[in-house]
Amino acid sequence: MRALKTIVMGMFVIGLWGCASVSVKTDYDRSVDFRKFKTYNWDSDHHVPGDVLTSDPLLRKRIKTAVDQVLQSKGFESRPSGEADFTVVIHAGVKERMRITNWENYGWYDPWWGPYGGRVDVSYYTQGTLVIDLIDAATRELAWRGLGEGIVREYTDSMRMEEEIRNTVTEILKHFPPQDSSPSRKK
C-alpha cells in the first residue's frame, strides 16, 4: 500500500502539469501593499500534513526552480539567506475522483427488444493540486495564495515534464503581484 501511494505521489506533478487545462485560482490579503515586496526566500521548515512533495524531493526541486524563474523574471530577487520581504512555501496534494457520464436512451431498436443506446460510463482519475503561498515576512501572515488543479498523468520525458511544470507555475503566478492591492488605491 505504501509503495502504491509513493508511485501515485511521484506521478502527481508529472501529470498535473501535463494537463491541457489547469484550473488556477488566486486570492490575497487586500491590506498588504505588494509594492514593498522586492526580495524573497524559501521556507523549508514549513510542513503541511499530507504534502505529496515531501515524498519526492526531485519533484519539489523542479517546482522550486520554476517558481524561482517566474519570480525572477518579474523582477524579484532571491535571498537564500538573510532577510527578505516575503517567503515562498509550496505544497501539493492528490485526490482520487470519479467521473460519471450518462449517455441516456437515444432511440428504439425494435418493439420486441426495447430501447438501445442507454448506458452509463464510470471512470476514475487522480486530481492534483499545487499550492504556492507567499507569506509577508514582516507579519508572518499569508499574503497571497495561488492554486493550480489538474488531472494527473505520467511523463516519460523529463524535459517535457519540466516545461509543463514551468507553464503551470507561470499560470499560477500570472496575477502576482496583484495590480489593485496597495492600500492607498482603495476607496
C-alpha positions, 0 to 999 in steps of 0.5 A: 500500500505504501509503495502504491501511494509513493508511485501515485505521489511521484506521478502527481506533478508529472501529470498535473502539469501535463494537463491541457487545462489547469484550473488556477485560482488566486486570492490575497490579503487586500491590506498588504501593499505588494509594492514593498515586496522586492526580495524573497526566500524559501521556507523549508521548515514549513510542513503541511500534513499530507504534502505529496512533495515531501515524498519526492524531493526531485519533484519539489526541486523542479517546482522550486526552480520554476517558481524561482524563474517566474519570480525572477523574471518579474523582477524579484530577487532571491535571498537564500539567506538573510532577510527578505520581504516575503517567503515562498512555501509550496505544497501539493496534494492528490485526490482520487475522483470519479467521473460519471457520464450518462449517455441516456436512451437515444432511440428504439431498436425494435418493439420486441427488444426495447430501447438501445443506446442507454448506458452509463460510463464510470471512470476514475482519475487522480486530481492534483493540486499545487499550492504556492503561498507567499507569506509577508515576512514582516507579519508572518501572515499569508499574503497571497495564495495561488492554486493550480488543479489538474488531472494527473498523468505520467511523463516519460520525458523529463524535459517535457515534464519540466516545461509543463511544470514551468507553464503551470507555475507561470499560470499560477503566478500570472496575477502576482503581484496583484495590480489593485492591492496597495492600500492607498488605491482603495476607496 
